[in-house]
Amino acid sequence: MTHISANDLKTRGVAAIEASLAEHPEAIVSVRGKDRYVVMDISHYHYLRECELAAALAESRADLAAGRYVEESAEEHVARLGG
């Protein structure tokens, strides 16, 4: 993953991001020498979101298969949560 300094962003703007993303899917933006942000192409972001949702679905299916769930009404749910 490449690094872009905040100063480079200030002077070069989006061109600095485009240059970094031409070679890597993500780039770290550092502010005063510390890594603070990550920028990426929107298609890569959508891909990562799909992976995240697929992992959550797999986890939910595993919980259902293992019996790790509770059947209850909305009122019972709120009461269980302490509301």
C-alpha atoms as one frame of an Amber mdcrd trajectory, in Angstrom:
protein
   0.000   0.000   0.000   1.369   3.399  -0.911   1.490   6.504   1.253   0.358
  10.018   0.395   1.208  12.880   2.714  -1.410  15.481   3.535   0.967  18.076
   2.145   1.169  16.182  -1.150  -2.620  16.130  -1.250  -2.686  19.850  -0.606
  -0.282  20.631  -3.434  -1.240  17.966  -6.006  -4.865  17.295  -5.073  -6.672
  14.386  -6.665  -3.730  13.789  -8.992  -1.770  12.449  -5.994  -4.549   9.981
  -5.238  -4.912   8.926  -8.873  -1.173   8.314  -9.188  -1.120   6.127  -6.064
  -4.226   4.170  -7.052  -2.848   3.507 -10.537  -0.439   1.013  -8.958  -2.238
  -0.122  -5.779  -5.890  -0.658  -4.786  -5.530   1.476  -1.633  -3.385   4.355
  -0.403  -2.744   5.594   3.126  -2.944   9.329   3.760  -0.590  10.482   6.502
  -1.004  13.686   8.460   2.063  15.029  10.256   3.796  11.699   9.752   0.982
   9.557  11.191  -1.263   7.290   9.134  -4.792   8.705   9.356  -6.917   7.750
   6.348  -7.223   5.222   3.553  -8.413   6.124   0.068  -9.462   3.662  -2.608
 -11.265   3.423  -5.890 -15.036   3.192  -5.427 -15.190  -0.203  -7.157 -12.680
  -1.583  -4.637 -14.761  -0.111  -1.798 -17.895  -1.817  -3.137 -15.990  -5.103
  -3.395 -14.876  -4.827   0.254 -18.450  -4.036   1.346 -19.707  -7.132  -0.475
 -17.056  -9.216   1.322 -18.115  -7.746   4.651 -21.782  -8.513   3.988 -20.965
 -12.056   2.840 -18.994 -12.652   6.046 -21.878 -11.338   8.171 -24.320 -13.606
   6.338 -22.048 -16.632   6.841 -21.760 -15.805  10.550 -25.540 -15.504  10.873
 -26.090 -18.819   9.090 -23.563 -20.503  11.387 -25.333 -19.056  14.448 -28.679
 -20.366  13.184 -27.238 -23.807  12.459 -25.678 -23.961  15.936 -28.855 -22.780
  17.663 -27.322 -19.509  18.857 -30.435 -17.375  18.573 -33.485 -16.325  20.577
 -37.100 -16.286  19.432 -39.063 -13.536  21.186 -41.484 -10.689  20.660 -40.335
  -7.102  20.201 -41.428  -6.314  23.764 -39.491  -9.265  25.153 -36.454  -8.221
  23.163 -36.545  -4.662  24.516 -37.007  -5.972  28.060 -34.055  -8.360  27.645
 -31.899  -5.455  26.488 -32.864  -3.528  29.602 -35.051  -0.958  27.870
